[in-house]
């Protein structure tokens, strides 16, 4: 039976959401994760060359290996240069919609401290009609104001090219058990993996198991590529955010998930189609345990599971999502109940699986 006390801990979700961790600068997130695993007893820690961290529960090296994956990084920026007036020009790390970045607060991490800045914008009083509907034409126009008087002043703050920048956004609990915050993509997946590792810490399994927390997903699935090579997996379940479309201006043709509808299975994204045998297996687990699944078919998107699917001889992989509104912005919304149900589903999968079942899925045997 799943321990409810593990699955109702919002504090870890909040801690992970608020952590600083743009692509390539995931150290703070990794420290939180490592500290959680240090309290567990049955996992061996390794890292790949890009900094992805792997916690392994090895039963027998000759038995098949299941890997659960999530990514630690969030979208952010790099300081490109400081102009003569002391404003920061930046390079995006990941897929930002520039219009949603206007007049937002940011954290610039220097060697010694964090500095808060704001992405400036022209006041409406001097905008022409066209600018009022579409101010920035490209990412190159975005600038961050840290209060500096000039370039030298900004440099004296410790700011220099290459400093990472992340959204400044604290978690707020909304009505109906919903949470507003940044970086649910993919800190919600990281939290799920930590919860699952805790639940099965003292379990003896008939297969080998990896919990993998990858780096640099938002800039090309890079940590998944190296960790997939290192883990030598036989099956992969990627835990990610889903794209909720249950709000104004969205249509079912764009995204099919909704908050409160439970976890989702991605049937299509631009990087991967799921393994059909693995999909059928998970659907059977959900049906048996009366868990409602949502389905998502997206034209875009890309996720770590695709790197595992393409590794070695090609391994069964699937993407499980937790519906999230307003992705890749300072403020996204999740339903905590979807998170809990997602953990329950994943736990039931881990509980039901065996080495034989993993091999059957791998060999396309229902």
MIKOLBA-556679 format. One record per residue (C-alpha): x, y, z. Coordinates in steps of 0.05 Angstrom, whole numbers, plus 5000, padded with zeros to 4 digits. Each point is the difference from the previous one (the first is absolute). Layout:
# MIKOLBA-556679
XYZ/...
This chain:
# MIKOLBA-556679
500050005000/502750694982/501850445059/495550624996/504950405043/505049964943/495250224947/497150615035/506650365010/499450674964/506350275032/504649614954/496150224938/500650735023/507449935016/501549704931/495750514963/503550595032/507049724991/504650354950/501849554942/500350234928/502949524949/507349885015/499450295070/496049465036/504549955062/495050275051/494649524976/504949425001/502050175072/492749965022/499249324965/506449715027/498250215071/493349644993/503449364975/505350045055/494449835049/498449364961/504049365007/499649584937/502650454943/506850084969/501550704973/503850134935/500550584951/501150074926/504750494967/494650544993/498049985073/493849574996/499449615065/497949275003/497649615061/500149254987/496749425037/503549404972/497149315014/504149584951/504150274943/497449444955/492850225010/496650544957/500250735020/494450505005/501750744999/495650575023/502150684975/498750735015/504050634985/502750495050/500850624956/495250564986/499950514944/504150625013/505150474970/507450144998/502850705005/502750154931/503050685014/499050645040/498750624959/503050685015/494050215041/500349385045/494349604970/500949254990/498949694932/498749265004/500049344962/494149545011/500949305028/494049624975/493550194967/497450675025/494250384971/503250695001/493550385010/498849645066/506950215025/498550755000/500050355068/501749375039/504849935059/506349584992/505649725043/507050104973/504949525035/507050275007/506149685032/498350295069/492750185002/493350024964/497650664970/492850164984/498350364935/494050154956/499149934926/498550714978/494850244951/497950654967/494350345037/493249974966/499750764998/505150034943/498349354963/496950034932/494049564983/504249434972/504749995060/494249945048/498249324970/507049734987/505650375034/506049544993/501449734931/505649525023/503849755060/505650474982/495850605023/499149745071/504250365053/500449945076/500550615046/503949865065/500150735022/507150124975/502050704979/504749764946/504049404975/505450085054/494850045055/496949344976/506749674996/501650235071/493849625022/503549374976/496049934935/503749754939/498649634935/498049285013/496350135065/493649575002/493250335007/493649675025/492950245014/498650305068/493549675021/497649735067/494849455007/493050205020/494649515021/493650144963/492949755012/498149274987/506949725018/503450344942/507050295000/502750604963/507550034987/505749954952/503949414972/494849465010/503349794934/503049565025/500750085075/493449635007/503349404967/506050065047/495350015060/496449384974/506449614993/502250195071/493249795028/500349344962/507149855023/497850125072/494049544993/504049414974/506550125038/499149375042/497049584944/503449404968/498950034925/500849474946/503150514952/505250555003/497550725008/502950684985/497450685019/503350504953/499950755007/502750314936/503250664982/499050464939/493449714976/497450684979/505750124952/500049344962/498849415047/507449975012/500349675068/495249464978/504649824942/506049885045/496249675058/496349534952/506849764976/502549925072/494049645030/499249454948/492549995012/495049494974/493950445010/498850735015/494350405032/501050754994/496350425052/498450694973/494950564997/494049944955/497350584960/493350205030/495450364952/494050135045/500050764999/497950564953/503250064931/502049264999/496749464958/499749245001/503950014935/505850335037/500049605066/495249505030/501849975074/496450355057/501650125073/496749515047/499449464947/505749575024/506749834967/500949944926/503349564949/503250354941/497949654935/504050484957/504950575006/505350264953/505449555031/496649345013/494349514991/499049555060/501449264999/493249674988/501349395043/502250435059/494050464989/495249405002/503349755063/499250685036/492850074976/498449315029/503150205067/495950645000/493549644982/501149465052/500950535054/494650474976/504750564981/497650474945/505250174948/500250594954/503149974931/504250534965/501750094927/504450614987/503050284937/506150275038/503449825066/506149575012/502149585060/505449575030/496449344987/501550084926/507549965013/499149355038/495549734945/505550124950/505649725044/503249324992/495749574955/493950425015/496549905066/492650045020/498650715024/494050425019/498650705026/495450085061/497650715011/496950425056/495550534969/502850705006/497250674977/504250574972/506549624988/506750344989/498250635038/501050295069/493349745025/497149314984/494449645035/499449275021/494849605038/503149645059/495049444993/502649854930/506949955030/497749515054/496449574950/506050004954/504349745057/494949475016/499949764928/507649984996/500549645066/495049474977/504249904937/506349905041/496349535047/497149584944/506249964955/504849425000/506249834960/495849534958/494850544985/505450504980/502949484952/493149854972/498750744988/506850074968/498649414954/493050264983/496449435037/493450225032/
